[in-house]
């Protein structure tokens, strides 16, 4: 990457960081992406998407279609980094680094356009809206932008890894996410006369303790799983026992079997509270993004490509969720972590002090470009081999 391109990409990222937009509201971000791409004579494809941008570089007459994806939305977080390019929109921040992702994809578009005639196929670059709301990938699929795609590639910045690192892993790399809410109805009473009511607070407290035993006592210790209760509400004052309350939270898992068991045991424990405490319970369970599962053979190819410009390491799976998983239900693909910090105690995703280092941009751009070239060439060699029995991982994964 030339100094001029690097400086331009830094300027682009800082601009985007200043003007964050929530899921479904990325109109200014989308317009700015189109503007900077048009400077390099790169035009957006027609799309029914209200926000987001899709472009194509290369020719499908020469070979298969590879998709590269970056997300573009921000979060309702008040920024506290003190950076000179901090968010200028109160209460909103790029606290997950999507400004970094989309800037890297812009840089990749620039580089791929320069070598368009050399590409052995078509590269479709997807600037996806609504990742944080988990509906963005579904809209992209419904719009037809995954049609005829042979493989899709994405990444997420990761401050746990130092700049210059690409972390890869075949199989599950990010967790399946579910969301729950439990509403409890009892009978209110004066705090001095609890025997006249049905105590919702006691029920809430007991249930929260019991639910924590699901992971500690029902899960195989070798299987990663998380159950976190994050929001509890009951009552309005100190001397009244309320007649209702609720709690909500999330589960994270890395296999469908574990996911099913979590939900089953959860339902059993909550259901038993009705008889034990005399309350009525209502459970709302929302299935979120599935497990982000990397195709073994394509992951090995991506590792080979990345070894030329980065330190490729084995990724530690993240309990975070990623709606990139929705694409992987339709087509095979690869999702990586790209190191953006590596310093001890660096703030993580969704933190008000979260940031990424601009110095990581060259590796992120190369990840997109070199992976696209590698996979196009690989797919053009011949039919993809059967990997049902597992494949070697280039000694890296």
Residue pairs with C-beta under 8 A, 6 or more apart in sequence:
1 107
1 361
1 362
1 365
1 366
5 107
5 110
6 361
6 362
9 103
9 104
9 106
9 107
9 358
9 361
9 365
10 358
10 361
12 36
12 103
12 106
13 99
13 100
13 103
13 358
13 361
14 85
15 32
15 85
16 29
16 32
16 94
16 99
16 102
16 103
17 83
17 85
17 86
17 87
17 94
17 99
18 85
18 86
18 87
18 88
19 28
19 29
19 32
19 87
19 88
19 89
20 74
20 75
20 87
20 89
20 92
20 93
20 94
20 99
21 27
21 28
21 29
21 73
21 74
21 89
21 92
22 73
22 74
22 75
22 76
22 92
22 132
23 73
23 129
23 130
23 131
23 132
23 133
23 135
23 136
24 50
24 51
24 73
24 129
24 130
24 133
25 51
25 73
26 51
26 52
26 72
26 73
26 129
27 50
27 51
29 51
29 72
29 73
29 102
30 51
30 52
30 53
30 72
30 127
30 129
33 53
33 72
33 102
33 106
33 127
34 44
34 53
36 106
37 43
37 44
37 53
37 55
37 106
37 109
40 109
40 110
40 113
41 113
42 55
42 57
42 109
42 110
42 113
43 55
44 53
44 54
44 55
45 54
45 55
45 56
47 53
47 54
47 143
47 145
48 143
49 129
49 139
49 140
49 143
50 129
51 72
51 129
51 130
52 72
52 126
52 127
52 128
52 129
52 130
52 136
52 139
52 140
53 127
54 124
54 125
54 126
54 127
54 140
54 145
55 109
55 124
55 125
56 122
56 123
56 124
56 125
57 109
57 112
57 113
57 116
57 119
57 122
57 123
57 125
58 112
58 116
58 119
58 121
58 122
58 123
58 376
59 119
59 121
59 122
60 121
60 122
60 148
62 119
62 120
62 121
62 122
63 119
63 120
63 121
63 122
63 376
63 379
63 380
64 121
64 122
64 150
64 151
64 376
64 379
64 380
65 121
65 122
65 123
65 124
65 148
65 149
65 150
66 121
66 122
66 123
66 124
66 149
66 150
66 151
66 152
66 153
66 372
66 375
66 376
66 379
67 123
67 124
67 125
67 126
67 145
67 146
67 149
67 151
67 152
67 153
67 327
67 331
67 333
68 105
68 108
68 123
68 124
68 125
68 126
68 152
68 153
68 154
68 368
68 371
68 372
69 105
69 125
69 126
69 128
69 140
69 152
69 153
69 154
69 324
69 327
70 98
70 101
70 102
70 104
70 105
70 125
70 126
70 127
70 128
70 154
71 98
71 101
71 102
71 128
71 129
71 131
71 132
71 136
72 98
72 101
72 102
72 127
72 128
72 129
72 131
73 98
73 129
73 130
73 131
73 132
73 133
73 136
74 87
74 92
74 93
74 94
74 95
74 96
74 98
74 99
74 132
75 92
75 93
75 94
75 95
75 96
75 132
75 350
76 91
76 92
77 91
77 92
77 93
77 95
77 350
77 351
77 352
78 90
78 91
78 93
78 352
79 86
79 87
79 93
79 95
79 352
80 352
80 353
81 352
81 353
81 354
81 355
83 355
87 93
87 94
93 352
93 354
94 100
95 349
95 350
95 351
95 352
95 354
96 132
96 349
96 350
96 354
97 156
97 157
97 340
97 349
97 354
97 356
98 131
100 157
100 340
100 356
100 360
100 361
100 364
101 155
101 156
101 157
101 364
102 127
103 361
104 155
104 361
104 364
104 365
104 367
104 368
105 125
105 127
105 368
107 361
107 364
107 365
107 368
108 125
108 365
108 368
108 369
108 372
109 125
111 365
111 369
112 119
112 123
112 125
112 369
112 372
115 373
119 372
119 373
119 376
120 376
120 377
120 380
121 376
121 379
121 380
123 372
123 376
124 145
124 149
126 140
126 145
128 136
128 137
128 140
129 136
129 139
130 136
130 139
130 323
131 137
131 322
131 323
131 324
134 177
134 288
134 289
134 321
134 323
135 323
136 323
137 323
137 324
137 325
137 326
137 327
138 323
138 326
140 146
140 327
141 326
141 327
141 330
146 152
146 327
146 330
146 331
149 331
150 331
150 375
150 379
151 295
151 298
151 331
151 332
151 333
151 334
151 375
151 379
152 324
152 327
152 328
152 331
152 332
152 333
152 334
153 302
153 333
153 334
153 335
153 368
153 371
153 372
153 375
154 324
154 327
154 333
154 334
154 335
154 336
155 166
155 335
155 336
155 337
155 338
155 364
155 367
155 368
156 322
156 335
156 336
156 337
156 338
157 337
157 338
157 340
157 356
157 360
157 364
158 167
158 318
158 337
158 338
158 339
158 340
159 339
159 340
159 341
159 342
159 343
159 346
159 347
159 348
159 349
159 354
159 356
160 316
160 337
160 339
160 341
160 342
160 346
160 348
161 167
161 313
161 337
161 338
161 339
161 340
161 341
161 342
162 339
162 341
162 342
163 339
163 340
163 341
163 342
163 357
163 359
163 360
163 363
164 310
164 311
164 339
164 360
164 363
165 310
165 311
165 312
165 313
165 338
165 339
165 342
165 363
166 306
166 310
166 311
166 312
166 313
166 336
166 337
166 338
166 339
166 363
166 367
167 312
167 313
167 314
167 315
167 316
167 336
167 337
167 338
167 339
168 294
168 299
168 302
168 303
168 306
168 312
168 313
168 314
168 315
168 334
168 336
168 337
168 396
168 397
169 294
169 299
169 314
169 315
169 317
169 397
170 294
170 295
170 296
170 299
170 300
170 393
170 397
171 293
171 294
171 296
172 254
172 255
172 291
172 292
172 293
172 294
172 317
173 292
173 293
173 294
173 315
173 317
173 318
173 335
173 336
173 337
174 291
174 292
174 317
174 318
174 319
174 320
174 321
174 322
174 324
174 325
174 335
175 224
175 226
175 252
175 253
175 254
175 291
175 292
175 317
175 318
175 319
175 320
175 321
176 252
176 253
176 254
176 256
176 259
176 288
176 289
176 290
176 291
176 321
176 325
177 250
177 251
177 252
177 288
177 289
177 321
178 250
178 251
178 252
178 253
178 259
178 262
178 263
178 285
178 286
178 287
178 288
179 248
179 249
179 250
179 285
179 286
179 288
180 248
180 249
180 250
180 251
180 266
180 283
180 284
180 285
180 286
181 246
181 247
181 248
181 283
181 284
182 207
182 246
182 247
182 248
182 270
182 281
182 282
182 283
182 284
183 244
183 245
183 246
183 281
183 282
183 284
184 200
184 203
184 204
184 207
184 234
184 244
184 245
184 246
184 273
184 279
184 280
184 281
185 200
185 243
185 244
185 279
185 280
185 281
185 282
186 197
186 198
186 199
186 200
186 203
186 242
186 243
186 244
186 277
186 278
186 279
186 280
187 196
187 197
187 198
187 243
188 197
188 240
188 241
188 242
188 243
189 195
189 196
189 197
189 240
189 241
190 196
190 239
190 240
190 241
191 238
191 239
191 240
191 241
192 239
194 241
197 241
197 243
198 243
198 277
198 278
198 279
199 241
199 277
200 234
200 235
200 241
200 242
200 243
200 244
200 245
200 279
201 234
201 235
201 241
201 242
201 245
202 277
203 273
203 277
203 279
204 232
204 234
204 245
204 247
206 273
206 276
206 277
207 247
207 269
207 270
207 273
208 229
208 232
208 247
210 269
211 227
211 229
211 266
211 269
211 270
212 227
214 227
214 262
214 265
214 266
214 269
215 225
215 226
215 227
215 262
218 261
218 265
219 225
219 258
219 261
219 262
220 258
223 253
223 254
223 255
223 258
224 252
224 253
224 254
224 317
224 319
225 251
225 252
225 253
225 254
225 258
225 262
226 250
226 251
226 252
226 253
226 319
227 249
227 250
227 251
227 262
227 266
228 249
228 250
228 251
229 247
229 248
229 249
230 248
230 249
230 250
231 247
231 248
231 249
232 245
232 246
232 247
233 245
233 246
233 247
234 242
234 244
234 245
234 246
235 241
235 242
235 245
236 242
250 288
251 259
251 262
251 263
251 266
252 319
252 320
252 321
253 259
253 262
253 291
254 291
254 317
255 291
256 291
263 285
266 283
266 285
267 283
270 281
270 283
271 281
273 279
273 281
274 280
274 281
288 321
289 321
289 322
289 323
289 324
289 325
289 326
290 325
290 326
290 328
290 329
291 325
292 321
292 322
292 324
292 325
292 328
292 335
293 325
293 328
294 333
294 334
294 335
295 328
295 332
295 333
295 334
295 387
296 387
296 390
296 391
296 393
297 384
297 385
297 387
297 391
298 332
298 333
298 334
298 375
299 334
299 393
299 397
300 391
300 392
300 393
300 394
300 396
300 397
301 374
301 375
301 378
302 334
302 336
302 371
302 374
302 375
303 312
303 393
303 394
303 396
303 397
304 374
304 394
305 370
305 371
305 373
305 374
305 375
306 312
306 336
306 366
306 367
306 370
306 371
307 394
307 396
308 370
309 362
309 363
309 366
309 370
310 363
310 366
310 367
312 396
313 396
314 396
314 397
315 336
315 337
318 337
320 349
322 335
324 333
324 335
327 333
328 335
334 371
336 367
338 360
338 363
338 364
338 367
339 360
339 363
340 356
340 357
340 360
341 355
341 356
341 357
347 353
347 354
347 355
348 354
385 391
